[in-house]
Amino acid sequence: MIRLLFVLLVACLPPAVATAADRLFVRPLKWVIPFPAGGAGDMMARTLAPDLSAAIDVPVLIENQGGAQGAIASATVARAKPDGHTILLGFLGSMAQNPWAYNNIGYDPLTDLEHVTLLSAQPLLIASGPKLGVTTLQEMVALARSRSKAAPISYASTSLNSRLTGVLVSQAIGATMMDVAYKGGGPALNDVLGGHVEMMYVAPATVLGPVRDGKLRGLAVTGPTRLPALPDVPTVAEAGFPALESVSWYSIAAPKGTPAKFQERLAAEFAKILTRPEIKEKLRAAGFEALTSSPTETVRYVRAEHARWGKIVQSSGISKE
């Protein structure tokens, strides 16, 4: 009789109380971000974190570990305990480009991490400064092909991705172009606007003002669709160069061996969050397009991107640093 009464009492408890022992996440989830606070990737994570916390019913703790093109954060998560309570904000550079461009990065993205879900994609803007004197991508390509190897068009790069996008463009159009590396977007933009460098490959959200003011010319975006923030700027495919299509993407990764039930739950919760209109609009305003994928689809995508950028780097002659 006492046992029956106990069973009946438990059955009457609210679901959250009755199933407390079965909760998947039992302590705060640490989300390692490979950028300093305040950047675009950090902003995206902080936009999603409150809804994720509500969905899994534990705090989500953002931990910024910027530096080394994401290698520091990625190596930290690769070494973490695979108990489902540590995740990484992965991105194109750390997951598909670093292994081909740098020695001893401290992790292998294909063997040391689980790839859980894609989050968003962000194209680059191919933009020219006043010195170049072109108004379309076609004109830029024609000019680049007419230049001698001794006087190539110069472009500013501020990340491995923008540098390799320059390599991709050079290979696709069959013209030599000169990379001028910068440590920050501000100095790079100033030099392009000042005519010291002729063009740049840049995250659109960081140069909306100069483009709208006519100080910087948006020639094309490297994604498959036009940007709502820059509706008059064509895609590279619309401009006649579909081979230049490329997006910088963000994902969720976890330590190798993280149980599938954690991966599947996280992928499902992020998918719910990223389909909410208010979240999609917040991301779109910052230049991101929301993406969703299963763990299986994510692994397939990351491997394909890893192979694609490996071919680009190896055929470019770039030496590992």
C-alpha positions in Angstrom: 0.0 0.0 0.0 2.8 2.4 0.9 4.7 1.5 -2.3 1.5 2.1 -4.4 1.0 5.5 -2.7 4.6 6.5 -3.5 4.1 5.6 -7.2 0.9 7.6 -7.3 2.6 10.6 -5.8 5.5 10.5 -8.2 3.1 10.2 -11.1 1.3 13.4 -10.0 4.5 15.4 -9.8 5.1 18.0 -12.6 7.2 16.4 -15.5 10.3 18.5 -14.7 10.3 17.2 -11.1 9.4 13.6 -11.9 12.1 13.3 -14.5 14.9 15.3 -12.9 17.1 12.3 -12.7 16.8 11.7 -16.4 17.9 15.2 -17.5 20.6 15.1 -20.1 22.5 18.3 -19.1 23.2 18.4 -15.4 25.6 21.3 -15.1 26.4 24.5 -17.0 27.4 24.1 -20.7 30.7 25.7 -21.5 30.7 27.3 -25.0 34.2 28.1 -26.2 34.4 31.0 -28.7 37.6 31.3 -30.8 37.3 35.1 -31.0 37.6 38.0 -28.6 34.5 39.5 -27.1 32.7 41.9 -29.3 33.4 40.4 -32.7 30.8 39.0 -35.2 31.2 35.4 -34.1 31.0 36.3 -30.5 27.9 38.4 -31.1 26.2 35.4 -32.9 27.0 33.1 -30.0 25.6 35.5 -27.4 22.5 35.9 -29.5 21.8 32.2 -29.4 23.0 31.4 -25.9 20.0 32.5 -23.9 17.6 30.5 -26.0 19.9 27.5 -25.8 20.1 27.8 -22.0 16.3 27.9 -21.7 16.0 24.8 -24.0 18.5 22.6 -22.1 17.7 24.0 -18.7 21.2 24.8 -17.6 23.3 28.0 -17.9 25.4 28.4 -21.0 28.7 30.0 -20.2 30.5 31.8 -22.9 34.3 31.5 -22.8 36.3 33.6 -25.2 39.7 32.2 -26.3 40.8 34.3 -29.3 44.0 33.9 -31.2 45.9 31.8 -33.7 43.1 31.8 -36.2 40.9 29.8 -33.8 43.6 27.1 -33.1 43.8 27.9 -29.4 40.1 27.5 -28.7 39.9 24.4 -31.0 42.8 22.7 -29.3 41.3 23.4 -25.8 38.0 21.8 -26.8 39.7 18.9 -28.5 41.4 18.1 -25.1 38.3 18.6 -23.0 36.4 15.7 -21.4 33.8 14.4 -23.9 30.9 14.5 -21.4 28.6 16.7 -23.5 29.1 19.8 -21.4 31.8 21.5 -23.6 31.2 22.8 -27.1 33.1 24.9 -29.6 32.1 27.5 -32.0 33.8 26.1 -35.1 34.2 28.1 -38.3 35.7 27.7 -41.8 39.2 28.8 -40.9 39.6 26.6 -37.8 37.9 23.5 -39.3 38.9 23.5 -43.0 41.8 26.0 -43.6 44.1 26.0 -40.6 45.5 22.4 -41.2 46.7 23.3 -44.7 48.2 26.7 -43.8 49.9 26.2 -40.4 52.1 23.7 -38.8 51.5 22.2 -35.3 48.1 23.7 -34.7 47.5 21.4 -31.8 44.4 19.5 -33.1 43.1 17.7 -36.1 39.6 18.9 -37.0 38.6 15.6 -38.6 39.8 13.2 -35.9 39.9 15.2 -32.6 36.4 16.8 -32.8 32.8 15.8 -33.3 30.9 18.0 -35.7 27.4 18.6 -34.4 25.6 21.1 -36.5 26.0 24.1 -38.8 24.8 27.4 -37.4 25.2 30.1 -40.1 26.9 31.2 -43.2 28.4 34.6 -44.1 29.7 35.5 -47.6 32.5 37.9 -48.2 32.2 41.1 -50.1 34.6 41.7 -53.0 35.1 45.5 -52.7 37.2 48.0 -54.5 38.7 51.3 -53.4 38.8 54.5 -55.3 42.3 53.8 -56.7 41.2 50.8 -58.7 38.6 52.7 -60.8 36.3 49.8 -61.5 32.5 49.5 -60.9 31.9 45.8 -61.6 33.5 42.5 -61.0 33.8 42.0 -64.8 35.9 45.2 -65.0 38.1 44.1 -62.1 38.8 40.8 -63.7 39.6 42.4 -67.0 42.0 44.8 -65.3 43.6 42.1 -63.3 44.2 40.0 -66.5 45.7 43.0 -68.3 48.2 43.8 -65.5 51.7 42.4 -65.7 53.0 40.1 -62.9 55.2 43.0 -61.9 52.2 45.2 -61.1 49.4 43.1 -59.9 46.2 44.3 -58.3 46.7 44.5 -54.5 44.1 43.3 -52.0 44.0 43.7 -48.3 43.5 40.5 -46.2 42.7 40.5 -42.5 42.3 36.7 -41.9 43.3 33.4 -43.3 39.9 33.2 -45.1 40.2 36.6 -46.8 43.8 35.7 -47.8 42.7 32.3 -49.3 39.7 33.9 -51.0 42.2 36.1 -52.8 44.0 32.9 -53.8 40.7 31.4 -55.0 40.0 34.4 -57.1 43.4 34.6 -58.6 43.3 30.9 -59.6 39.8 31.2 -61.0 40.4 34.2 -63.2 43.9 33.3 -64.2 45.6 36.5 -63.0 48.3 37.3 -60.4 47.1 39.4 -57.5 49.1 40.6 -54.5 48.1 39.9 -50.9 48.7 42.7 -48.4 48.2 41.3 -44.9 46.7 43.3 -42.0 46.2 42.4 -38.4 42.9 44.3 -38.2 40.0 45.4 -40.3 40.3 49.0 -39.4 43.8 49.6 -40.8 43.0 47.5 -43.9 39.9 49.5 -44.7 41.7 52.8 -44.1 44.4 51.9 -46.6 41.9 50.7 -49.2 40.0 54.0 -48.8 43.2 55.9 -48.9 44.4 54.3 -52.1 47.4 52.5 -50.6 45.8 49.1 -51.4 43.3 48.6 -54.3 40.7 46.2 -53.0 39.7 43.8 -50.3 37.7 40.7 -49.4 35.8 41.6 -46.3 32.8 40.6 -44.1 30.0 42.8 -45.4 28.7 43.9 -42.0 32.0 45.7 -41.3 31.9 47.9 -44.3 28.2 48.7 -44.9 28.7 52.4 -44.1 31.5 53.0 -46.6 29.7 51.0 -49.3 26.4 52.9 -48.8 28.3 56.2 -48.8 30.0 55.4 -52.1 33.5 55.4 -50.6 33.9 51.7 -51.2 32.5 49.9 -54.2 30.8 46.6 -53.6 31.6 44.5 -56.7 30.0 41.2 -55.7 29.2 38.9 -52.7 30.7 35.5 -52.7 27.5 33.8 -51.4 24.6 32.2 -53.4 22.1 35.0 -52.8 22.2 38.8 -52.6 22.4 40.4 -49.2 19.3 42.2 -47.9 21.6 44.9 -46.5 23.2 45.4 -50.0 20.5 44.5 -52.4 22.1 46.2 -55.4 25.4 44.2 -55.1 25.2 41.1 -57.3 26.4 37.6 -56.4 29.6 36.3 -58.1 27.4 33.9 -60.1 25.2 36.8 -61.3 28.4 38.6 -62.3 29.5 35.6 -64.4 31.9 34.0 -62.1 30.2 31.1 -60.2 33.6 29.5 -59.5 34.2 32.3 -57.0 31.3 31.2 -54.7 32.4 30.7 -51.2 31.0 31.4 -47.7 32.5 31.6 -44.3 30.4 29.3 -42.1 30.0 28.7 -38.4 29.3 25.4 -36.6 29.1 23.6 -33.3 31.9 21.1 -32.5 32.5 19.0 -29.4 35.4 16.8 -28.1 35.8 13.5 -29.9 33.8 10.8 -28.2 31.0 13.1 -27.0 28.0 10.8 -26.8 25.6 10.9 -29.7 22.6 11.7 -27.5 24.3 15.1 -26.6 25.1 15.8 -30.2 21.6 15.0 -31.4 20.0 17.1 -28.7 22.2 20.1 -29.4 21.6 19.9 -33.1 17.8 19.7 -32.5 17.7 22.6 -30.1 19.9 24.8 -32.3 17.6 24.0 -35.3 14.6 25.1 -33.3 16.3 28.3 -32.3 17.6 29.2 -35.7 14.2 28.8 -37.4 12.7 31.5 -35.1 11.9 34.6 -37.2 13.3 37.0 -34.6 16.6 35.1 -34.4 16.9 34.8 -38.2 16.4 38.6 -38.4 19.0 39.4 -35.8 21.5 37.2 -37.6 20.6 38.6 -41.0 21.1 42.2 -39.8 24.7 41.2 -38.9 25.3 39.6 -42.3 24.6 36.0 -41.3 22.2 33.5 -42.9 20.9 30.8 -40.4 21.7 27.2 -41.3 20.7 23.9 -39.7 22.0 20.4 -40.1 22.2 17.0 -38.4 25.5 15.7 -37.0 25.8 13.3 -40.1 25.2 16.2 -42.5 27.6 18.4 -40.6 30.5 15.8 -40.7 29.9 15.4 -44.5 30.0 19.2 -45.0 33.1 19.8 -42.9 35.0 17.0 -44.7 34.1 18.4 -48.1 35.2 21.9 -47.1 38.4 20.6 -45.6 39.2 18.8 -48.9 38.2 21.8 -51.1 40.4 24.3 -49.3 43.3 21.8 -49.1 43.3 21.7 -52.9 43.2 25.5 -53.1 46.1 25.9 -50.7 48.3 23.1 -52.2 47.8 24.4 -55.7 48.6 28.0 -54.7 52.2 27.2 -53.6 51.6 28.7 -50.1 54.0 27.3 -47.6 52.9 26.3 -44.2 53.8 28.8 -41.5 
